Amino acid sequence: MQPIEWQRVEKPDFGYAVRIPSGWEVRPPNLKNSPWETARFNDPADRRHTATVFRNPVTPGRSARDVADRVQPARSPHRMRTPNCSTPSPRASR
């Protein structure tokens, strides 16, 4: 397996930067999906590989560490969603 090369994408309007695999496309947020969405990224070679970044309103009195500790379990690789392969995707029929 080849090591992944990364590219840094900065979103100064939102105060963050992320690293995504080299060659991935940077897409505008889809605010119809969520008003909290700030960025979308996808692999042009395989549209099943995507990443979407959301922001949340800050709760007064909570630190960045509090927020990070709360979402850490959701980032676990064991919690990744697996598509239902028996049901064709609506995109597959296009």
C-alpha positions as CSV (number, residue, x, y, z in Angstrom):
1,M,0.0,0.0,0.0
2,Q,1.4,3.4,-1.0
3,P,1.6,6.1,1.6
4,I,-1.0,8.9,1.3
5,E,0.2,12.3,0.3
6,W,-1.7,15.2,1.9
7,Q,-2.6,18.7,0.9
8,R,-3.4,21.5,3.3
9,V,-6.6,23.5,2.7
10,E,-7.1,26.6,4.8
11,K,-10.5,28.1,5.6
12,P,-9.6,31.4,7.2
13,D,-13.2,32.7,7.2
14,F,-14.0,29.8,9.7
15,G,-10.6,29.8,11.4
16,Y,-9.4,26.3,10.5
17,A,-7.2,24.3,8.1
18,V,-7.6,20.6,7.2
19,R,-5.4,18.1,5.4
20,I,-7.0,16.1,2.7
21,P,-5.5,13.5,0.3
22,S,-3.7,15.1,-2.6
23,G,-5.8,15.2,-5.7
24,W,-9.1,15.6,-3.9
25,E,-11.4,18.4,-5.0
26,V,-12.4,21.3,-2.8
27,R,-16.1,22.0,-3.2
28,P,-18.3,24.8,-1.9
29,P,-20.5,24.0,1.1
30,N,-24.1,22.9,0.3
31,L,-26.1,25.1,2.6
32,K,-29.3,23.3,1.7
33,N,-27.8,20.3,3.4
34,S,-27.0,22.3,6.6
35,P,-26.5,25.9,7.4
36,W,-23.5,24.8,9.5
37,E,-21.6,23.2,6.6
38,T,-18.4,25.0,5.8
39,A,-16.6,22.8,3.3
40,R,-16.8,19.7,1.1
41,F,-14.1,17.6,-0.3
42,N,-14.2,14.6,-2.6
43,D,-12.0,12.1,-4.6
44,P,-12.8,12.8,-8.3
45,A,-11.7,9.2,-9.0
46,D,-14.3,7.7,-6.7
47,R,-17.2,9.9,-5.5
48,R,-17.9,7.6,-2.6
49,H,-14.9,9.1,-0.9
50,T,-15.9,12.4,0.6
51,A,-15.5,14.6,3.6
52,T,-17.8,17.3,4.8
53,V,-16.9,19.8,7.5
54,F,-19.5,21.4,9.8
55,R,-19.3,24.1,12.4
56,N,-21.4,24.3,15.5
57,P,-22.5,27.3,17.5
58,V,-20.4,27.7,20.6
59,T,-22.0,27.0,24.0
60,P,-20.9,29.7,26.5
61,G,-18.5,28.3,29.1
62,R,-17.3,25.4,27.0
63,S,-13.7,25.2,25.9
64,A,-12.4,23.9,22.6
65,R,-11.1,20.8,24.6
66,D,-14.6,20.2,25.9
67,V,-16.0,20.2,22.3
68,A,-13.1,18.0,21.0
69,D,-13.6,15.5,23.8
70,R,-17.3,15.2,23.1
71,V,-16.9,14.5,19.3
72,Q,-13.8,12.2,19.6
73,P,-15.9,9.0,19.9
74,A,-17.7,9.9,16.7
75,R,-14.4,10.1,14.9
76,S,-13.4,6.5,15.8
77,P,-12.7,4.4,12.7
78,H,-14.9,1.7,14.2
79,R,-17.9,4.0,13.9
80,M,-17.6,4.6,10.1
81,R,-20.8,4.1,8.2
82,T,-20.9,1.2,5.8
83,P,-23.2,1.6,2.8
84,N,-25.9,-1.0,2.3
85,C,-24.6,-2.7,-0.8
86,S,-27.8,-4.6,-1.5
87,T,-29.7,-1.3,-2.3
88,P,-28.5,0.5,-5.4
89,S,-27.5,4.1,-4.8
90,P,-29.8,6.7,-6.5
91,R,-26.7,8.1,-8.2
92,A,-26.0,4.7,-9.7
93,S,-29.1,4.9,-11.9
94,R,-28.0,8.2,-13.5
